[in-house]
């Protein structure tokens, strides 16, 4: 993409409409007052010449900065597009005992992390989030695509390779769901922002226990609704190939469907959970104790058969939960006649 050509043949307003992040570029250089009906070079030429002189720059330098800025933020990072796997190389537990393991997870796969509260599940997620290189308390090393990540992948592009969905989601901007999703779609350069916003909203409502409208303010969403919105956003808009989820069972959403939409979009998913249904639904599970990985278990046919029975029990619990929310009296066996 030729960003110089875009600057010379589009008005500033057209460029901002196409790449909303350009507003930040103008803010950083105190250029908000430019005539937005002109292309950037013309707007700069018609601006206050003393401003450029005081800044010690010129129009050509500004255009170079503009092209570099968009190159960094708009062009997908090649490492994110190429990542097909992530490998966690074991370090040690809290007592210093070696983990002696190497775990590789490919795109479209789910790995659950189980263990008692305080055993170190969140620490493992943190190691993956920062792409640890033996520089965290556990001494673990995380590789992407079989190689060690570059420094810019770990630090300069923070959040680009890894997206994390925490237990608590709090919005501070007083935007509607539509405005929030549209802002994300435009900043992520979606070619069809209206379509992707509609898809994210519909999917979020499928996940949420209680429906909400696209004009609802994000600050008015419940915890479950917020989590559903961010899962849909991560699945359909985020370029991050790795997704970390901390105890999704506490979110009040359709957790199985949440995992399904993430993996169907080729994400690599690590989830910390106490939920047997989620733990057994994963391709593999890591067992954590005393801060260390003590076992990695592959899903077996026997466990998958057990999962079918657990699913039936879970469906009954879901029906009972729905009846309680609707204010119904729970009579023996009444839920068996209902659909979820």
N, C-alpha and C positions, 0 to 999 in steps of 0.2 A: 504494500500500500504506500503510495507516494504522498506523504503528509505535506510536502512543500506545494505540490499541485493542489491539494485540498485547500491550503491556506490562501493560495493565489486566486482560485476560481470559485470560492464560496464566501458568502458574507460571514462575518463573525457570528451573527445570529444563527445562520444555517449550520455552522461548525458546532456551536454549542448544542443545538437541537440534536445533532447526530452524535456528538461526544460530550455529554453533560459534564464530564470531569474537567473540561477546558475551563469551566468557571473557576476551578481551583488554581489553574495556571494563571489566569488573569488576576485573581486575588493576590497571589504570591508576588506578582510584579506591580501591584497597585494599578492595574489597567482596566478597572471596572468602568471607567468613564469613556472608553473608546466608542466611536460611532459604530454600532453593530450592523448598520445597513451596508457597510463596506467590507471588502475583503481585508484580512488582517494587515497585509503590507500597506494598503492605502490608508487604513484606519490609523496605523502607526505614523505614516508620513504626515497625516493631517492633525496629529496630536500635538501636544505641547513639546516643542523641541528642547526646552530646558530640562524636561523630565529625563529624556534620554541622556542629555549631557551630564546631568547631576549623577545619573546612575552609572556613567562611564561605559555606555553601550551604544549600539546603533540598531537600525531596523534589521540588517542581515543577522546580527547576533541573536536578536529576539526570535527571528524565524528559525534559526538553528536550534534554539532552546525549545521552541514550540514542537518542532519535528522530533527532537529527542524525547520530550515529555510524552507525546502520544505513542512513540515507539515503545516506551517502557510500560505504559499502562494499557495500551490497546492491543498490541501484538501478543498473542498467547505465548507464554513461556514454553520453550520447546521441551523442557524436562517434564512439565506437567502433562503434555500431550503424549509423551513417550513412555510414561510410567505404566508398567504392566504388573509390577509386584513390589512388595515391601518386605524386608527381612529384618527381624529382631534377633540380634545376637546376644545371648545371655550374658549377664554380669554376675551379680552376687546378691544374696539376701541381706537382711539387717545384721546378721551375725557374721557376715563375710563369707558364707558358704557359696561356692560357685554354682551357677545355674546350669552350666554345661548343656546348652541347647541353642538351636538356631531355627527360627520359625519363619517360613516364607508364606505370604498370603498374596494371591493373585486377584486382579480386578474381577468384580462380580462375586467375590467370596465374602463370607461373614465369619468372623472369629469372635467368640464370646469369651469374656474374662470373668471367672467365678472365684469365690473365696469369701471368708468371713469379713464382716465389717472391720476396717482398719488393717486388713491383711496386705494392702499395697496395690489394689486394682487401679485406683486413680493415679498412682505413681507410674504405673506402666503406661497409661494413657498419656500422661505428661511427657514421658520419655519419647513416645511416638510423635507427639505434637511438636516438640522442639527438635526432632530428628537427632536424638542424643548421639554423641560421638565419644562415649566414655567419660563425659564431663558432667554427669549427674550423679547423685548419691548411689545409684544402683550400678554404675559402671557399664551400663548396656550400650550397644552400638546399633543404630538403625540405618539400614541401607535401602536405597531405592533403585529398583531395576538391577539389583546385584552389585551396585557401586556405592561408594560413600558420597553423600550429597556435597555439592559445592557450598562455600560459605554464603554466596548470594541466595542460594535456595533455602538455607536455614534462616538467614537474618534479613536480607534486603527485601525478600518477597514474602515476608511473614504472613501466614494464613493462606498463601496461594496453593501450596501443596496439600495442606491439611485443614479441614474444617471440623470444628468441634461443637457439639450440641450438649450444653451443660444441663444440669438439673433445673436451674432457675433461669428463666428468660424474662428480662425486664426491658420494656421499650421506654425511651425518654422523649422521642419526637412525637408531637401531636399530629400524626398523619393518619389518613384513612388507610385501610388495607390496600385499596387500589393505588393510592399515591406511593405507599411504601414499596409495593411490588414493581410499580412502574419505574421508580427511582433506581431500583436494583437492575431491572431489565435494561435500562438505558446506560447505566454506568458499566454494565457488563457487555455492552455493544450487541445486544440481541437484534437480529435482523428482523424479527417480527414481535416487537414488544407487547402489543395488544394480545396476541395469541398466547404468548408464554405467560403473561399475567393472568389471563383467564384460566389457563391450565393449572397454574400454581394454586389459584384460589379454589377451584373445583376440587383439586386433590386434597388441599388442606381441610376442606369441609368434610371430605370423606373420612379423613383421619380423626377429626375432632369429635369428642363425645357430644358436644352441643354445637349446633350450626351457628354461623355468624354471617353477616352480609359483607359485601365487598366495600361498603361505605362505612363500616364500623371503624372507629378509631383504634389504632393498635394498642393504645394505652388502656383501652377498655376490655381487651381480650383477657380471658382467663389464662391460667398457666398452661392448661392443656391445649387451648386454642393457639396460644403463642408458639408452643412447641410444634404443633401441627403445621403452622404457617412456615416456620423455619425449616422443618424437614422437607416440605414441598419446595421451598426456595433453594435449599441445598441440592436437592435431587435434580431439579430442572434448570437452574440458573448457574449454580456455582461450578467453576472449572476445577475445583479442588478434587483430585482423584482419591484422596484418603479422607474418610469420615470417622470421627470418634464420637461415641455416644455413651453418656454416663447415666445408667439406670433409667432407661426409657419407660420401664413399667410404672414409674411414678408420675408419668406425664398426663394420664387420663386420656390416652388416645388409642387408636387401633394399632397396637405395637407390631403385630405381624405384618400388616400392610405397610407400615412405615419402613420396615426393613426391606420388604419386597420392592418398593419403588426406588429405594437407594441402590440395591444390587442390580435392578433391571436397567439402571443407567450406568452400569459398569464401575460403580464405586467400590473401593476396598473399605470394608466396614469392620471396625473393632468396637465391641460394645461390652461395657461392664454391666453385669446384671445379677440379680438374685432370683429372677423369674425362671422356673424350670422350663416353661414353654419356649422362651427365647433362647435359653442356654442350649437346649437340645435341638433347636431349629438351626443353629449355626453349623457351618461345615466342620469346624473344630472348636475346641474350647481349651483355654489356658486355665490351669488351676494355680491360684496364688496362695502362699502361706508364708508368714513371717517376712513379707516384703520380697519374696523370691518366687520364681516359677518352679513348681515342683513336678508338674506333669502337663503334657499336651495330649488331649484325647481326640481321636478322629471319630466322627459320627459313624455308627455301625447300623446294620440292618435291624439288629435287636433293639437298639435304642430308637430307631425310626418307628418301629412297631409300638414301642412304649409311648412315643410321641403322639401317635394317633389316639390312644386312650386319654392321654393328658389333654389333647385338644378337645375331646368330647367333654371332659370335666370343665375345662376352661369356658367352653361355649355355654354350659349350664350356669356357671358363675356370672358370665356376661348377661345372660337373660335375667337372672335375679337382680343384678345391679341395675339393669334397665327398668325393671318393674319397681324397684325402690325409688328410682329417680322420678317415676311417673306417679308416685304416691299410692301404688297398689298394695293390697294385702298379700303377703307371701303365704299361700296355702301349700300343704304338702303336694309335691309333684306338679303344681300348676305351671311352672316354667317349662315343663317338657312339651307343652302344647304351643308354645310361642316360638316365633322366629327371632333371630337376633336383631 
